[in-house]
Amino acid sequence: MAETIFACCVSEHEKSQKSKSREIDKILSRERLTFRRTVRILLLGAGESGKSTFLKQMRIIHGQDFDDEAMLEYRQVIYNNILKGMRVLIDARQKLNIPWGDKSKEKDAIKVFEFNGSVVDQHQFCDYAESLQLLWTDSGIKSAFDRRREFQLVRSLGDSLKYFLENIERIGTTNYVPTKQDILLARKATKGIIEHQILIKGVPFMFIDVGGQRSQRQKWFQCFEGITSILFLASASEFDQHIRVAPLVLMEDRKTNRLVESCNIFETIINNRSFAKVSIILFLNKMDLLTEKVETVNISQYFPEFQGDPHNIEDVKRFLCGIFDSRRRERTKPLFHHFTTAINTENIKHVFQDVKDTILHDNLRSLMLQ
């Protein structure tokens, strides 16, 4: 009798274990299917090329709002962007021997320059706001900003510092909450690997943003598994450099032209055998800044091989696309590229629509071959 009861107990236990095992198998099967269906897009490029801004645009375009915690984080980033940016302008004004428009602004400069880069809360920032506003109205600071390509303005903060300073009255209030445009223009270097999944018309997209500074690039090779496409971003506007104070060059070594650095990275990626079957799309970014720059800056001074009208944006765009294209060894396929402005939501929305269709087509074809 005891043996019969024991056999029944074992049988029920086995049934329970088999049931759990089947459930685990179903979960794993669903996860494998989801992984196979997920479009994994790797965002690559040198530091400050616009990768993180592109990812923020994806969230905005596809309705993924930033929660309270993210808002607080971006508010802190914006405070630091403004204070550090103004400190650089104050220092540059002095080094470039630009006189103050109003000598009394010097006391405001001393106050802001005492900011040591530590965390600053809302009330502390509001205490700086008036001095920041007064400094931005000074002709000496404005002249330093106009000559920003002669020095390193906190990475690419020059793109957004003017916007923030022109909105300092709104930002410098105790009830300030960043707008979407504020968040897009906030600058914070990506460290490590950031993954963000967005469901787009029923298809899961996984965007993988990896830091672009040299110290971070070794982590790129940790992200290769299952990659569907690579979006390579390069700042099209950073073709010039000037050595008067510090050139607008790569932050890490202060001597490498940043556009040349982007081309070198692109060459490494586009010719890597690991990516032979991965679609790689080039985004020549910051077209708004490039369009503004070619009006006054002659690209042939920095790239003597340029032929054409240096103040014609279409000639410059063709040249920039060509120098990236020339780095490819495999010439049987065309180079897919787009000219973008990552801070412009409508531009990115339109561009990504075209890119998405191409990526989904390639992903479906690869799934059918598996």
Rosetta blueprint (number, residue, H / E / L):
1 M L
2 A H
3 E H
4 T H
5 I H
6 F H
7 A H
8 C H
9 C H
10 V H
11 S H
12 E H
13 H H
14 E H
15 K H
16 S H
17 Q H
18 K H
19 S H
20 K H
21 S H
22 R H
23 E H
24 I H
25 D H
26 K H
27 I H
28 L H
29 S H
30 R H
31 E H
32 R H
33 L H
34 T H
35 F H
36 R H
37 R H
38 T L
39 V E
40 R E
41 I E
42 L E
43 L E
44 L E
45 G L
46 A L
47 G L
48 E L
49 S L
50 G L
51 K H
52 S H
53 T H
54 F H
55 L H
56 K H
57 Q H
58 M H
59 R H
60 I H
61 I H
62 H L
63 G L
64 Q L
65 D L
66 F L
67 D L
68 D H
69 E H
70 A H
71 M H
72 L H
73 E H
74 Y H
75 R H
76 Q H
77 V H
78 I H
79 Y H
80 N H
81 N H
82 I H
83 L H
84 K H
85 G H
86 M H
87 R H
88 V H
89 L H
90 I H
91 D H
92 A H
93 R H
94 Q H
95 K H
96 L L
97 N L
98 I L
99 P L
100 W L
101 G L
102 D L
103 K H
104 S H
105 K H
106 E H
107 K H
108 D H
109 A H
110 I H
111 K H
112 V H
113 F H
114 E L
115 F L
116 N L
117 G L
118 S L
119 V L
120 V L
121 D L
122 Q H
123 H H
124 Q H
125 F H
126 C H
127 D H
128 Y H
129 A H
130 E H
131 S H
132 L H
133 Q H
134 L H
135 L H
136 W H
137 T L
138 D L
139 S H
140 G H
141 I H
142 K H
143 S H
144 A H
145 F H
146 D H
147 R L
148 R H
149 R H
150 E H
151 F L
152 Q L
153 L L
154 V L
155 R L
156 S L
157 L L
158 G H
159 D H
160 S H
161 L H
162 K H
163 Y H
164 F H
165 L H
166 E H
167 N L
168 I H
169 E H
170 R H
171 I H
172 G L
173 T L
174 T L
175 N L
176 Y L
177 V L
178 P L
179 T L
180 K H
181 Q H
182 D H
183 I H
184 L H
185 L H
186 A L
187 R L
188 K L
189 A L
190 T L
191 K L
192 G L
193 I E
194 I E
195 E E
196 H E
197 Q E
198 I E
199 L E
200 I E
201 K L
202 G L
203 V E
204 P E
205 F E
206 M E
207 F E
208 I E
209 D E
210 V E
211 G L
212 G L
213 Q L
214 R H
215 S H
216 Q H
217 R H
218 Q H
219 K H
220 W H
221 F H
222 Q H
223 C L
224 F L
225 E L
226 G L
227 I L
228 T L
229 S E
230 I E
231 L E
232 F E
233 L E
234 A E
235 S E
236 A L
237 S L
238 E L
239 F L
240 D L
241 Q L
242 H L
243 I L
244 R L
245 V L
246 A L
247 P L
248 L L
249 V E
250 L L
251 M L
252 E L
253 D L
254 R L
255 K L
256 T L
257 N E
258 R H
259 L H
260 V H
261 E H
262 S H
263 C H
264 N H
265 I H
266 F H
267 E H
268 T H
269 I H
270 I H
271 N L
272 N L
273 R H
274 S H
275 F H
276 A L
277 K L
278 V L
279 S E
280 I E
281 I E
282 L E
283 F E
284 L E
285 N E
286 K L
287 M H
288 D H
289 L H
290 L H
291 T H
292 E H
293 K H
294 V L
295 E L
296 T L
297 V L
298 N L
299 I H
300 S H
301 Q H
302 Y L
303 F L
304 P L
305 E L
306 F L
307 Q L
308 G L
309 D L
310 P L
311 H L
312 N L
313 I H
314 E H
315 D H
316 V H
317 K H
318 R H
319 F H
320 L H
321 C H
322 G H
323 I H
324 F H
325 D H
326 S L
327 R L
328 R L
329 R L
330 E L
331 R L
332 T L
333 K L
334 P L
335 L L
336 F E
337 H E
338 H E
339 F E
340 T L
341 T L
342 A L
343 I L
344 N L
345 T H
346 E H
347 N H
348 I H
349 K H
350 H H
351 V H
352 F H
353 Q H
354 D H
355 V H
356 K H
357 D H
358 T H
359 I H
360 L H
361 H H
362 D H
363 N H
364 L H
365 R H
366 S H
367 L H
368 M H
369 L H
370 Q L
